[in-house]
């Protein structure tokens, strides 16, 4: 049993002390990051070995193109190598990559439902990463597999791939406030 410290405010009934955390990782993204690094290396090699006979303009275009493509692939893929999901008493927070960007925070008071999705694929969303599709909503997809689908009071849908998504759904459902029949509105207190 955990005892609150004297600096910690007392919890009232209905407050949840537990924090649920989950992750999902995609090792294939490392291969794409390596391709990005190779493109950057090629661009640097072209800049250093400037024995091009056609002239400086094609060389400059090749160097800039290789370095830009390499940077885009490298940082674009590293941002979505893994995702960390955190559910506390107030919100669901999603952080991507090693520096936690992009980041998404959804207050639980905006959530009207949580569902388990046994199979979320990059193909459904048009690839890996932070995705938006008008007919499906928004998603953070880092790998194929189970996911969590949140239905928000304003009609939006948010999906995230995460390990043990069923546990996240149970935690979120346990923290949702009862509704009075109006979607998206908490019942009067």
Secondary structure, DSSP 8 states (H G I E B T S, - for coil): -----TTS----TT-----EEEEEE-THHHHHHHHHHHHHHHHHHHHHS---SS-HHHHHHHHHHHHHHHHHHHHHHHTTSEEEEEE-SSEEEEEETTTT-SEEEEEGGGEEEEEEEEEE-HHHHTSSEEEEETTTEEEEESSSEEEEEEEETTS-EEEEE-TTHHHHHHHHHHH---B-SSTT-B---
